[in-house]
Amino acid sequence: MFPDRVLSGMRPTGRLHLGHYHGALKNWIKLQHEHPCYFFVADWHALTSHYQTPEVIEEYTFDTVIDWIGAGIDPAQATLFVQSRVPQHAELTLLMSFFTPLSWLERVPTYKDQVEKHAQFGRDLTTYGFLGYPLMQAADILIYRANRVPVGEDQVAHIELTRELARRFNHLFGREKGFEDKAEAAIKKLGSKKAKLYNQLRTRFQQEGDEAALETARELLADVQNLSMGDRERLFGYLEGGGKVILPEPQSLLTVTPRLVGTDGGKMSKSLDNTIDLRDTPDAISNKVKKMPTDPARIRRTDPGDPEKCPVWTLHQVYSDEARRQWVVEGCKSAGIGCLECKQPVIDAIVHELAPMRERAAPFEDDPTLVKNILADGCEKARDTAEETMRDVRDAMGLAFS
């Protein structure tokens, strides 16, 4: 069984905002202390939709990494790297494209929606690259044999596609020459007692469908210390009646994302220019929140309102405690407080939250060499890990020429 490993990435779109922080980065910060984590800037993915403006990608990549570090991602805890600096991503994407059915890509739920959405901005996404971006997304995960992928609900379908592709790869290429003989030889390495138990559990699962026996056998293999990674994976595959597991199937780590509106009341988005950025100054934060729309029924200060119809209320859901939210509800409905008065606690909370982020980011803004060094180290580690996978993939596909 492969070790736990977390993989996630972001497209470089410029400076990050509160939506990125609450939607992903807070979870990344937690995960980096629990598992080996690989976080990458998806610059190739950016080209699938913004190929007409490649000149901004380098600047946006640096902005992304600086904001990660400012938010609390620690390069000493997690591996930070740039997708295009690890060419194995492209190699695995290409090799997987040879056996990926076209219909699997066409059925991705977001494909047609994104094509239509970007057409409004004059971008033609009816391209080979954009159709294949879910395949590259799968390769991003599988190249590190990551078994945990933090995603929101809208990305679960992409992880399921990745699982299907891993399954298909293992089915097509996992039957290495002499697999059964190698598996039987590996069983003998368990020792007579454990070998007998393994065979009994394997028989119970394959002949009777005993899931408990399967789980017990997996635990047995996980505890054995004297097996090579290759033998271990052969025995996991032999246990279930398949072949050697070369690309493990990842699991979604569902991230609960709070509803965070932009300064215009819509979804916070860089393309809509309605964001509160992680490195915004206190004055910028104050000005943005003060200009936010409120309940349209409150034309005058003395008009009562309804928090449920006010975009600022969604920020109180994130930044205010129960007592403060009760104060908002009572004050708004009775016109006991004005809209600016209601906004001030949100302003104060955001300013307080972002202050340490700006402080951590400042040295990296002043000296880009620090970012380059972090990425150089991260890319080297990522390439080493990716190459381990590719050696097995090439071997399985008959491409390991001596």
N, C-alpha and C positions, 0 to 999 in steps of 0.2 A: 504494500500500500504506500502511495506517495505521501510525503509529509504535508501537513497543512500549509497552505500558501494563499495569500489574498492578492488579487489583481484588480486594479481599477485605473481609469484614466479620464482625462478631460481634453476636449479640443481647445486649442489656444484661440481665445476670442478677445483677448485684452485683459484688463484688470478685472478681478473677480468681485462678486457682490454678495450681499447677504443671502440671496437665494442659493448660491454655491455653498456658502458656509453652513447654513442650516440643512440644505438638501443633501450634502455629501461630506464636506470637510470635517464636521463635528464627529461623524461616524468614523472617518479615516483616522482621526486623532486617537480615538478609542481603540481601534483595531490594531494600530501600530505597536501597542503595548501588549497585545494578546497573541499575535501571529506574525510570521515573516510577511512583510507587505511590499508589493511592487506597485508604485504609482507612476504613471507615464503621461507625458504630454503627447496627445494624438495628432501630430502635425500632418501625417498622411491623411488621416480622416478629415482634417480641415480642408484639404485640397479636393475632396470628393464633392464639396458644395461651394467652396470659395476659391476655385482654381483661377478665377480672373483677377484675384488680388493677392498673389503670393508674397508680395513685398512686405506685408505686415506680419508674416508668420513668425519670423525670428524675434521681433520685438514682443509680440504677444506671448511667445513661449517663455521669454524671460519674465514678463509680467505675471504669468501663471505660476511659475516656480517661486517667485518672490512672495506672492500672496499665499501660496501653500505654507511656506516657512513662517510667514507672519501669522498665519492662522494657528500654527502649532504643530505642523508636520515636521518631524525631526529627522534630518538626513542620517543621523547616527542610528536611528531606529528603523527607518524604512529606506528602500531603494528608490531613488528618484531618477528618471531617465526620459529620453526623448525617443519616440517610436522610430523615427527615420534613421537614428544612429544604431539601430539593431536590425541589420538587414535580414536576419532570420525571420522576422515578421513577414516580409514580402515573399521569402522563399516558401514558407509554410502556406501562405495564402495561395500562391500559384499552384503548389502541389495539390492542395485541397480542392482547387477549382476544377481539377480534372475529373472528380467523381461527385461533385455537388450538383444535384438536379436543379435545373433552372427554375422549376416550379417552386422549390423551397425558398428561393430568394424573392420570387414575385409575390409570395403569400405573406411576407413580413408585413405586419399591420401598419407600420408607419411609412412604408415605401411610397404609396400613392399620395398620402397626405403631405409628405415632405416635398414631393415633386411639385404638387399644386401650390404649396405655401411659398416655396422659393421662386416659383414662376412670377409671383406678385412683385418680387424684387428684381426681376429681369434675369434670373439665373436659370439656365437650362440644365436640369438634373436628369434628363433622359440619357444618361451616359452609362457605359460599361462599368466605370469605377463606382458610381453611386449605387447601381444595382447590386454590385458586389460588396458594398461596405459591410453588410452583416457577416459576410464570409471573413473579411479581414478582422472584424470585431471578434469572431470566434477564434481566429488564429492568434490574436493578441492574448487571449486567455489560455489557449491550449499550448502555446509555445513555452509557457512557464508551468504547465501542468497545475495551474491554479485550481483549487477545489472549492474556493469560497470567493464569490463575486458580489460585492455590495451594489445593489441596484434599487431603483424605485419600481413601483408597480408597472409603469409603462415600458420597462426594459426586461421584464420577466420573459417575454416571448423571445427575445434575443438569446437569453441564456438557454432556453429550451432548444432553440436551433443549434446552439453550440453543443449541447448534449447529444442531439441527433447526429451531428457531424462527427463527434468523437466516437459514437457508437458505430457509425458507418465505417469510419476509418479502421477501427479495431476489428470489425467483421471482415473487411476486405483484406487487411494487411497483417492482422494479428496472428495469423496461422503461420508462424515461422516454420521453416523446414525442420522436420524432426521434433516438432513441438511436444507430442505425447511422450517420446523417449526422454526428452530433456525434463519434462515435468515429472515423470516417474523417477528419474535420477535425483531430482530435487527433493522428492518425498523421502528418499532414503537418508538425506542429510538431516531430516528432522529427528532422527533417532527412532528406534523400534516402537516405543510407547506412543510418541506423538504421531508417527507415521500411521500406526494402526488406527488411532483416533481420527486423524484427518480422513483416511479412506472411509471409515464408518460414517462420518458426518457428510462427506461428499456423496456417498451412496444414498443416504437418507434424503438429502436435498434433491438430487437428480431423479430419484425413483419415486419419492413421495411428496416432493415439493415442500419439505419441512423448512420453513424460513428460520426457525429457531436454530436448527442445525447449521444453516448457512452462516448465521451471525456468530455462533460458537466457533466455527471453523475460521472465520475471519479474525476473531480475537486470538485464536491459537497462533495464526500466522504472524499477527502483529507483535506477539510476545517473543517470537523466535529471534535469537540474536545472531546466529551463525549463517544466515542466508544472504547471498548477494541480492542487490535490487532486482536483477534480471530473474533469478530463481523465485524470488518472492512474488513478482508480478505473474510469472508463469503459473504458480500455484493458485493465485487468486483467480486467474482465467480458467485453469483446469477445474477448479472447484465448481464453477458455474457452467461448465460444459463449453466454454468458449475458448479463445486463444489468449495470447499474452496481451495484457492491457498496456498499450503504448501511450494512448492519450486518455487520461481519466476524465470522467464526466463531472463538470463543475456543478456546484449547488449555488442557488441564489441566496444572498444574505439580504433579505428585504429591509430596506431602509424606510422608516416612517418619516415622511417629509411634511413639516407643517406648511399650511397654506400661507404663503408670504407674497403680498401684493407689491407691485411697484408704486412709484410715486404718482402715477396717473390713475391708480385704482385697478389696473389690469395686472396680468402676470408679470413679475419682475423679469425683464429680459434686456440684454445689451442692445439688441436690434431695435427695441422700442424706446431706447434712451430714457428709461424710467427707473434706473437702479440706484441703490445706495452702495457704493463700493467699499471694500474692506479697508482701503487706505484713505477714505474721505476724511477731511479735517472736521473738527467739531462745528465750525461755521457752515461748512458745506452740508453736513448732516442736518443741522438746524433749518437751514434754508429749504432743503428738499422736503423735509417732513411738514414744515409750516405751509408749504404750497400744495400739499396733498388735498384732493377733494374730500368732502365730508357728505353727510346725509343731505341730499338736495332740498329736503323739507326745511332745513334750518337756514332760512334766508337772513333772518335777523337774530341777534344774540338772544333775544327773549323767546324765540320759537323752540318748542320741544322737538327732540329728534329720536331716532331709533338706531342704536349702535349696530344692529344687524345690517343696516343699509349704508354703513360708513366704512370705507376701506381702512381707516386708521384703527378700527376695532380689531381687525385681523392681526395688526402688530401688537396690540395689547394682549392678544391671545398667546403671543410668543414671549413678550417682554414683561408682562405685569403679573403680579400674584393675585390670588382670589380677592383679597381686600381691595386692591387697586381696581380690579375689573368691576367689582360691585360699586365702587365710587363712580366709575365711568357710566355704568348703566343708570344708576339713580340720578346722577347729575345731568346726563344727556336727556333722559326722558322728562325731567322736570325743568329743563333749561336752567338748572342751578349752576352749571359750568359752561363756559364757552368752548368753542372748538380749539382755539389756541391753547387754552388751559388744559384741555384733554390731551393735546399732542405733546405737551412738555415732558411728562414722565417717559414717553416713548423716546423722545430725543435724548433725555438724560441716560436712559438705559442703553441705547445704541452707542452713544459716545463712550460710555463706560466699557462696553464690550469691545469696541474697536481700538481703544487706546493702546493696550499691550500689543495688538497686532501691528499697528503702525510703528511702534517702538522696535519690535523684532525685525520688521521689514527694512527699517532705515539703513542699516549697514550694507545690505545687499543692493539697495537702490544706489547707494554712494559708490559701491565697488562691484561692478558686474563680474569681475574676475572670480569673486567668491561663488557666484552662481555657476560659472563655467566649470570651476573645480568640482563642485558638488555633482554636476551633471556628467562630467568626465568619469568620475568614480562610479556613479550609478550606471552609466551606459556600459562600462566595462564589466561590471557584475552582471547586468542584465544579459549581455552578449554571452558570457560564460554559461549562464543558466540556460539560455535559449539554445546554445550550441549542443548542450547535452541532449536536449529533446530532439534536435534535428539529426544528430547521429543515429538515434534509434529510428526516426522516421525514414531517413534515407536508406538505412539497412532494410527496413521492412518493405520499402517500395522498390528494392532492387537497384538502388542508386549509390551504394557504398563501394565504389570501384577502388581497388587496391592499386 
